[in-house]
Amino acid sequence: MGSLYDVVIIGGGSMGIATAYYLAKAEQKVLVVDQFTVPNIYGSHHGETRILRLGYGNGGTYVPLVKESLALWKELEEETGRTLYNQTGAISVGYPGSDFVKETIDSSIKYNLEYEKLDAKSLMERWPGITVPDDYVACYDPNSGFLYSEECILAYKEECEKLGVTILENQPVLDLQITDKEVTVLTADTTFVARKAVVTAGAWMPKLLPDLELEIKPLRKTFGWFETSEENLYGSQFPCYVFDTHDVGHYYGFPDFNGKGLKIGRMDLGEVVDPDELNRDFDSTPKEEADLRSFLSRYMPQANGHLNAGKVCLFSMTPDEDFIIDFHPQHENVLIAGGFSGHGFKFASAIGKTLCELAVQGVSNQDISFLSLNRFNKAMK
Ligand SMILES: Cc1cc2nc3c(=O)[nH]c(=O)nc-3n(C[C@H](O)[C@H](O)[C@H](O)COP(=O)(O)OP(=O)(O)OC[C@H]3O[C@@H](n4cnc5c(N)ncnc54)[C@H](O)[C@@H]3O)c2cc1C
């Protein structure tokens, strides 16, 4: 049996490695265990980039968290000298009456964010790579952009190592034995003991904590990089984008900032899968490429070129698409953070800090009551 840790983190992905960093800064003795490497290409954080939008739905409840997150990402950039954030701006586009665009604008007003409302004509004039029906509406936010997701995880990992965190890679956690005093973590090779645990296992949360019957469904999602036919239409001057269309669905993507092509993925739909058994080949069905092209051909026709690369990734969906961050209902020494529902990465910095505060002090300054586990029990009663 190994030495006693203050906190063990199960899953060193987006949320886990950020939590480890803040715990180490708070002088905790920390162990991170991941079944793969940190970062890796099997969970929810690979594929180079993740959008950070400041204006947000759900009555704007996430805006304080995203503001704090952005400030913390910038701090991490300064501390490490790495480039983690690219402030390209972001456009939210939709059909007339789209709740998605309306909520983005409403939250921008409520939280005094900088934004610009655009009609279809001015949208297409500003970015000629975009084609939309005449009645479409858009909101542009110049302060949003994207994070280099794997770079962010590497930055935290490097800082964790400097601060003395033990990071154990390629060690699947098979079981947790929890008492009020300690948590015993069992891997195939060995056993670890810590006073507290933070479980940040992404798409594997329901498998690791079966007794909790967590309402988290892993979804198989695909995205690709497409060659553009005209230079400068979708390059560095092009913003991150999210489109709520009336005909083909909800899509998001990134400018071609490095010559790999315009990146695009689909936000809605997706197949419920077992994260240990899914097909990880992008081209396992030709429908996947065709689906992305159905958006490009209508809305960004000059980006509907050769498919340079395609990847498969996992969302962890909750029924209301809000995260689950809470103490284990039976054990105050265990925190659970999962169900990031395809929009969690941007928050990893603030969530890592919040989980650290909860683990060390039992409370956090950040209001995350809307992310509690018992909201589902309430809904059922
Ligand atoms: C295609 C795609 C696009 C996305 N776009 C955006 C976006 O634009 N903006 C945004 O904010 N968010 C986006 N997201 C969502 C965001 O990436 C996720 O919400 C976030 O990465 C989830 O973090 P996590 O820590 O829960 O999971 P992960 O980062 O996957 O980490 C979980 C870790 O737990 C480990 N683990 C699991 N089980 C075990 C075990 N038994 N033992 C040991 N280790 C274990 C895994 O190996 C993994 O490393 C996107 C996600 C995908 C898939």
Ligand as a Chemical Component Dictionary entry (heavy atoms), coordinates in Angstrom:
data_LIG
# 
_chem_comp.id                   LIG 
_chem_comp.type                 NON-POLYMER 
_chem_comp.pdbx_formal_charge   0 
_chem_comp.three_letter_code    LIG 
# 
loop_
_chem_comp_atom.comp_id 
_chem_comp_atom.atom_id 
_chem_comp_atom.alt_atom_id 
_chem_comp_atom.type_symbol 
_chem_comp_atom.charge 
_chem_comp_atom.model_Cartn_x 
_chem_comp_atom.model_Cartn_y 
_chem_comp_atom.model_Cartn_z 
_chem_comp_atom.pdbx_ordinal 
LIG C1  C1  C 0 -16.142 17.080 -30.084 1  
LIG C2  C2  C 0 -16.232 17.896 -28.835 2  
LIG C3  C3  C 0 -16.319 19.278 -28.934 3  
LIG C4  C4  C 0 -16.428 20.064 -27.792 4  
LIG N1  N1  N 0 -16.445 21.424 -27.912 5  
LIG C5  C5  C 0 -16.421 22.188 -26.805 6  
LIG C6  C6  C 0 -16.293 23.589 -26.928 7  
LIG O1  O1  O 0 -16.181 24.135 -28.036 8  
LIG N2  N2  N 0 -16.250 24.332 -25.787 9  
LIG C7  C7  C 0 -16.325 23.767 -24.559 10 
LIG O2  O2  O 0 -16.280 24.496 -23.571 11 
LIG N3  N3  N 0 -16.455 22.423 -24.417 12 
LIG C8  C8  C 0 -16.494 21.635 -25.507 13 
LIG N4  N4  N 0 -16.576 20.280 -25.391 14 
LIG C9  C9  C 0 -16.795 19.678 -24.079 15 
LIG C10 C10 C 0 -15.547 19.548 -23.244 16 
LIG O3  O3  O 0 -14.447 19.157 -24.037 17 
LIG C11 C11 C 0 -15.844 18.556 -22.136 18 
LIG O4  O4  O 0 -16.987 19.015 -21.423 19 
LIG C12 C12 C 0 -14.694 18.413 -21.164 20 
LIG O5  O5  O 0 -13.508 18.045 -21.845 21 
LIG C13 C13 C 0 -15.049 17.336 -20.131 22 
LIG O6  O6  O 0 -13.991 17.216 -19.214 23 
LIG P1  P1  P 0 -13.887 15.968 -18.260 24 
LIG O7  O7  O 0 -12.741 16.237 -17.345 25 
LIG O8  O8  O 0 -15.220 15.640 -17.687 26 
LIG O9  O9  O 0 -13.541 14.729 -19.235 27 
LIG P2  P2  P 0 -12.128 14.330 -19.871 28 
LIG O10 O10 O 0 -11.352 15.510 -20.254 29 
LIG O11 O11 O 0 -12.417 13.296 -20.900 30 
LIG O12 O12 O 0 -11.376 13.637 -18.647 31 
LIG C14 C14 C 0 -11.819 12.443 -18.044 32 
LIG C15 C15 C 0 -10.584 11.603 -17.745 33 
LIG O13 O13 O 0 -10.952 10.557 -16.858 34 
LIG C16 C16 C 0 -10.170 9.430  -17.186 35 
LIG N5  N5  N 0 -10.819 8.255  -16.621 36 
LIG C17 C17 C 0 -12.071 7.830  -16.851 37 
LIG N6  N6  N 0 -12.313 6.680  -16.175 38 
LIG C18 C18 C 0 -11.186 6.377  -15.496 39 
LIG C19 C19 C 0 -10.825 5.313  -14.628 40 
LIG N7  N7  N 0 -11.670 4.315  -14.308 41 
LIG N8  N8  N 0 -9.562  5.302  -14.129 42 
LIG C20 C20 C 0 -8.683  6.296  -14.432 43 
LIG N9  N9  N 0 -8.988  7.329  -15.260 44 
LIG C21 C21 C 0 -10.219 7.372  -15.774 45 
LIG C22 C22 C 0 -10.166 9.472  -18.709 46 
LIG O14 O14 O 0 -9.132  8.671  -19.253 47 
LIG C23 C23 C 0 -10.023 10.949 -19.003 48 
LIG O15 O15 O 0 -8.667  11.324 -19.185 49 
LIG C24 C24 C 0 -16.472 19.449 -26.515 50 
LIG C25 C25 C 0 -16.383 18.058 -26.425 51 
LIG C26 C26 C 0 -16.249 17.281 -27.555 52 
LIG C27 C27 C 0 -16.160 15.785 -27.431 53 
# 
loop_
_chem_comp_bond.comp_id 
_chem_comp_bond.atom_id_1 
_chem_comp_bond.atom_id_2 
_chem_comp_bond.value_order 
_chem_comp_bond.pdbx_ordinal 
LIG C1  C2  SING 1  
LIG C2  C3  SING 2  
LIG C2  C26 DOUB 3  
LIG C3  C4  DOUB 4  
LIG C4  N1  SING 5  
LIG C4  C24 SING 6  
LIG N1  C5  DOUB 7  
LIG C5  C6  SING 8  
LIG C5  C8  SING 9  
LIG C6  O1  DOUB 10 
LIG C6  N2  SING 11 
LIG N2  C7  SING 12 
LIG C7  O2  DOUB 13 
LIG C7  N3  SING 14 
LIG N3  C8  DOUB 15 
LIG C8  N4  SING 16 
LIG N4  C9  SING 17 
LIG N4  C24 SING 18 
LIG C9  C10 SING 19 
LIG C10 O3  SING 20 
LIG C10 C11 SING 21 
LIG C11 O4  SING 22 
LIG C11 C12 SING 23 
LIG C12 O5  SING 24 
LIG C12 C13 SING 25 
LIG C13 O6  SING 26 
LIG O6  P1  SING 27 
LIG P1  O7  DOUB 28 
LIG P1  O8  SING 29 
LIG P1  O9  SING 30 
LIG O9  P2  SING 31 
LIG P2  O10 DOUB 32 
LIG P2  O11 SING 33 
LIG P2  O12 SING 34 
LIG O12 C14 SING 35 
LIG C14 C15 SING 36 
LIG C15 O13 SING 37 
LIG C15 C23 SING 38 
LIG O13 C16 SING 39 
LIG C16 N5  SING 40 
LIG C16 C22 SING 41 
LIG N5  C17 SING 42 
LIG N5  C21 SING 43 
LIG C17 N6  DOUB 44 
LIG N6  C18 SING 45 
LIG C18 C19 SING 46 
LIG C18 C21 DOUB 47 
LIG C19 N7  SING 48 
LIG C19 N8  DOUB 49 
LIG N8  C20 SING 50 
LIG C20 N9  DOUB 51 
LIG N9  C21 SING 52 
LIG C22 O14 SING 53 
LIG C22 C23 SING 54 
LIG C23 O15 SING 55 
LIG C24 C25 DOUB 56 
LIG C25 C26 SING 57 
LIG C26 C27 SING 58 
# 
